[in-house]
Amino acid sequence: MAPHHLPFYLAPGSGTDTLMVVMGIFLVGTVLWVGTLYWRLHSLPERMAHKSQKLQFEFVAVLGLISLFTHMHIFWIAGLLLALIDIPDFGTPLRSIADSVEKIADAAPGEANEPAEAPPPAETPVPAKEKEHSHV
């Protein structure tokens, strides 16, 4: 039997260690909190690119996964920088131009603004006697 004048954090004779139970719960909570903080920090570039509707969102996500599995932090830094930079959208204007050219090419000749190339004139048959010229 433990004497009654011992501090509260020492295990009593019944075997239940209150301080160990409290510290175990604290340790599990701290590990979960730090893990959540790590995952939120790790996914920061991906969340930034997704929130601002960047074109390079998939590329940033792949860089985040590569940095997670290889433990090479340069990929995470590259993803963060790529999430902060606006890459100009060249695809939309070019797609619009291509669609317009396709509409012009598929239009009927009478519908287009410019006339279609006229077929060459049909040759009229020339009688055989007129075709022969004698120089004698």
DASUL-V153191 format. One line per field, one symbol per residue. ss: DSSP state (A for helix, B for strand, O for the rest). psi: psi as a letter, one per 40 degrees, with the letter a starting at -180 (. if undefined). burial: + if it has 9 or more other ideal C-beta (glycine too) atoms within 8 Angstrom, else -. Layout:
ss: ???
psi: ???
burial: ???
//
This chain:
ss: OOOOOOOOOOOOOOOOOAAAAAAAAAAAAAAAAAAAAAAAAAOAAAAAAAAOOOOOAAAAAAAAAAAAAAOOAAAAAAAAAAAAOOOOOOAAAAAAAAAAAAAAAAOOOOOOOOOOOOOOOOOOOOOAAAAOOOOO
psi: hiieeiideihideehhdddddddddddddddddddddddddeddddddddefidfdddddddddddddefhedddddddddddhhhigedddddddddddddddeiidedidhiihiiiihhhhhiddddhhhe.
burial: -----------------+--+--------------------+++++-+++---+-++-+++-++-++-------++-+++-++----------------------------+------------------------
//
